[in-house]
Amino acid sequence: MNPIQLFSLASRQAEWLSIRQEVVASNIANVNTPEFRAKDITPFAAVLDDTQSTAMARTQPGHIQGFSGSDDIEVREAALDQEIGVQESGNTVSLTDELTKGGEIQRQYQLNANLVSSFHRMMLQTVKR
């Protein structure tokens, strides 16, 4: 794996985490909204597969319409939680699940930032010698 790809991958994951945090925050904000359906996004593994399938680089904006940002991150209705099910109001948001997802997002973002920071320090050490 080239160093540039590592930074690109970390950037892509940070973008995915940002979108996921936005969706989770929306779910939490609508926990008491009648008929609201919980949402989630495409898993990062699927996004990563789509990103890696584009082998050609674009040198000009008009050339090769390959990777185009968050177009491959799909927001969709979340799978129904069997414990909570559909509430009487028609809402499908499980607050505990959403708070758990929020914690996972924070942990993944921190891991991502730490890896990039460590790799950056390692690259700087190589350049100094």
TILO-778584 format. One record per residue: residue in one letter; z negated, y, x negated of N, C-alpha, C in turn. Coordinates in pm, whole numbers, padded with zeros to 5 digits, always signed. Each point is the difference from the previous one (the first is absolute). Example, Ala and Ser with C-alpha at 12.3 -4.5 7.8 and 13.67 -1.06 7.14 Angstrom:
BEGIN
A-00780-00569-01319+00000+00119+00089+00000+00120-00090S+00072+00105+00035-00006+00119-00082-00073+00109+00077
END
This chain:
BEGIN
M+00000-00117-00085+00000+00117+00085+00000+00124-00090N+00092+00090+00022+00007+00125-00075-00109+00095+00045P-00048+00088-00090-00105+00096+00037+00040+00088+00117I+00126+00040+00005+00046+00085+00108-00014-00073+00133Q+00029-00129+00000-00013-00076+00123-00145-00008+00045L-00093-00006-00094-00141-00004+00037-00040+00129+00071F+00042+00114-00054-00034+00127+00063+00071+00014+00135S+00121-00050+00008+00074+00004+00127-00068-00088+00105L-00044-00117-00043-00070-00092+00091-00131+00062+00048A-00074+00062-00091-00127+00064+00038+00026+00115+00096S+00105+00075-00023+00035+00110+00091+00037-00053+00138R+00075-00108+00002+00042-00061+00127-00121-00053+00078Q-00094-00061-00073-00119-00049+00069-00085+00116+00052A-00010+00108-00077-00076+00116+00046+00062+00059+00126E+00133+00001+00007+00069+00048+00120-00031-00092+00119W+00005-00132-00025-00029-00097+00106-00144+00015+00049L-00094+00018-00094-00141+00016+00037-00021+00127+00081S+00070+00105-00036-00010+00126+00073+00046-00016+00146I+00111-00068+00018+00052-00022+00136-00095-00091+00077R-00052-00103-00065-00093-00091+00068-00128+00074+00040Q-00050+00088-00087-00120+00077+00033+00025+00090+00121E+00118+00056+00007+00037+00085+00114-00001-00081+00130V+00055-00121-00004+00005-00086+00119-00141-00043+00040V-00083-00038-00097-00137-00042+00030-00079+00116+00058A+00017+00121-00056-00069+00118+00053+00043+00028+00144S+00127-00020+00029+00049+00019+00136-00062-00103+00095N-00012-00124-00045-00064-00104+00081-00146+00036+00030I-00071+00046-00104-00141+00036+00018-00012+00120+00095A+00089+00097-00014-00005+00118+00086+00026-00035+00147N+00075-00107+00023+00034-00038+00137-00078-00121+00050V-00116-00025-00060-00078-00118+00037-00042+00003+00148N-00015+00117+00058-00041+00011+00140+00113+00043+00093T+00121+00003-00049+00115+00041+00081+00047-00119+00084P+00004+00015+00133+00047-00111+00084+00145-00036-00031E+00030-00128+00005+00135-00055-00021+00054+00021-00141F-00082+00041-00095+00047+00019-00138+00008-00137-00068R+00109-00025-00067+00021-00126-00072-00018+00027-00149A-00085-00081-00064-00023+00015-00144+00130-00023-00076K+00017+00073-00109+00121-00010-00081-00038-00040-00143D+00097-00055-00071-00015-00033-00141+00137+00016-00062I+00009-00015-00133+00129+00019-00066+00042-00128-00071T+00123+00001-00048+00056-00112-00075-00090-00032-00119P-00030-00127-00026-00081-00034-00118+00070+00046-00129F-00080+00032-00101+00056+00053-00125+00092-00101-00068A-00028-00128+00013+00086-00102-00062+00143+00010+00053A+00015+00023+00130+00133+00013+00059+00069+00127-00049V-00076+00107-00010+00055+00126-00050+00043-00016-00145L-00081-00071-00078+00031-00023-00141+00127-00083-00014D+00017-00100+00084+00122-00081-00005+00123+00086+00029D-00010+00090+00099+00111+00088+00034+00030+00096-00114T-00104+00049-00066+00017+00095-00109+00068-00066-00118Q-00038-00123-00032+00057-00069-00116+00141-00049+00024S+00042-00009+00126+00135-00048+00027+00106+00103-00037T-00039+00126-00017+00094+00104-00039+00008+00002-00152A+00104-00056-00057+00011-00013-00145+00069+00120-00065M+00081+00074+00075+00077+00108-00059-00075+00133+00014A+00007+00082-00103-00066+00130+00001+00099+00107+00046R-00052+00102+00065+00083+00113+00044-00008+00111-00104T+00114+00047-00046+00002+00110-00095+00030+00132+00069Q+00059-00006+00117+00031+00118+00080-00046-00027+00143P-00048+00104+00072-00050-00023+00137+00103-00062+00094G+00128+00026-00021+00103-00053+00089+00043-00142-00031H-00047-00055-00110+00041-00134-00042-00096-00106+00051I+00049-00115+00031-00075-00121+00033-00128+00030+00079Q+00008-00012+00126-00117+00024+00086-00094-00119-00007G-00078-00011-00105-00091-00112-00019-00138+00030+00055F-00099-00006-00085-00139+00026+00038-00014+00143+00050S-00052+00014+00121-00006+00134+00060-00139+00032+00052G-00100-00021-00080-00135+00039+00041-00062-00098+00097S-00064+00053+00103-00081-00082+00089+00078-00057+00118D+00133-00007-00009+00078-00053+00111-00028-00148+00025D-00040-00074-00104-00023-00143+00015-00144-00033+00037I-00084+00103+00016-00137-00022+00046-00001+00023+00151E-00014-00108+00071+00011+00004+00145-00140+00002+00064V-00019+00095+00093-00124+00004+00079+00028-00080+00126R-00085-00098+00025+00021-00088+00116-00134-00027+00067E+00007-00060+00116-00123-00035+00072-00073-00110-00077A-00130+00020-00018-00081-00096-00075-00019-00128+00080A-00024-00106-00072-00030-00128+00066-00130+00015+00079L-00007-00063+00113-00116+00010+00087-00119-00072-00061D-00112+00071-00011-00123-00059-00053-00058-00092+00108Q-00020-00125-00035-00047-00098+00098-00143+00026+00046E-00081+00063-00085-00139+00027+00039-00008+00111+00103I+00075+00107-00022-00008+00114+00091+00100-00014+00114G+00119-00054-00029+00102-00014+00102+00044+00134+00054V+00043+00002+00125+00036+00124+00066-00121+00044+00082Q-00046+00121-00027-00117+00049+00072+00037+00034+00144E-00100+00026+00080+00023+00031+00142+00091+00121+00017S-00009+00095-00094+00082+00121+00007+00143-00025-00046G+00027-00120-00054+00133-00031-00051+00015+00029-00148N-00105+00046-00063+00000+00034-00142-00017-00127-00083T+00069-00008-00115-00010-00119-00084-00061+00030-00138V-00058+00118-00018-00055+00038-00131-00139-00060-00019S-00019-00068-00113-00131-00051-00038-00053+00093-00109L-00105+00074+00031-00053+00098-00094-00045-00066-00131T-00063-00115+00009-00045-00067-00123+00118-00041-00089D+00107-00048+00061+00119-00035-00079+00061+00123-00067E+00006+00109+00073+00059+00122-00055-00086+00056-00114L-00131-00006+00014-00088+00048-00106+00010-00092-00123T+00017-00128+00024+00020-00094-00111+00131+00032-00073K+00105+00026+00076+00129+00037-00060-00015+00128-00082G-00076+00096+00050-00023+00124-00073-00067-00026-00134G-00097-00089-00002-00066-00037-00126+00095-00069-00096E+00086-00088+00053+00098-00069-00083+00099+00099-00061I+00041+00097+00079+00094+00102-00048-00063+00080-00114Q-00124+00038+00017-00070+00076-00103-00012-00083-00129R-00034-00128+00013-00014-00087-00116+00134-00019-00070Q+00107-00021+00076+00132-00020-00059+00050+00127-00069Y-00026+00114+00061+00043+00126-00061-00074+00023-00131Q-00130-00028-00003-00080+00017-00121+00049-00094-00110L+00031-00125+00036+00053-00096-00097+00133+00048-00055N+00086+00048+00087+00130+00052-00040-00017+00116-00099A-00086+00094+00033-00023+00116-00086-00059-00042-00135N-00092-00095+00000-00060-00047-00125+00101-00071-00089L+00087-00081+00060+00103-00069-00078+00097+00099-00065V+00043+00098+00077+00092+00100-00054-00067+00078-00112S-00125+00037+00022-00074+00075-00102-00015-00082-00129S-00035-00126+00014-00016-00087-00117+00133-00018-00073F+00105-00022+00074+00131-00019-00062+00046+00127-00069H-00028+00114+00062+00036+00129-00059-00074+00020-00132R-00129-00030-00003-00079+00011-00124+00056-00094-00107M+00037-00121+00041+00054-00096-00095+00132+00053-00060M+00085+00059+00083+00126+00055-00050-00027+00116-00095L-00096+00084+00031-00033+00112-00088-00052-00049-00135Q-00080-00105+00000-00050-00057-00124+00113-00053-00087T+00103-00057+00062+00112-00053-00076+00080+00113-00062V+00015+00108+00072+00077+00114-00049-00073+00069-00115K-00132+00006+00005-00079+00069-00103+00009-00071-00135R+00022-00130-00001+00001-00075-00126+00130+00004-00066
END
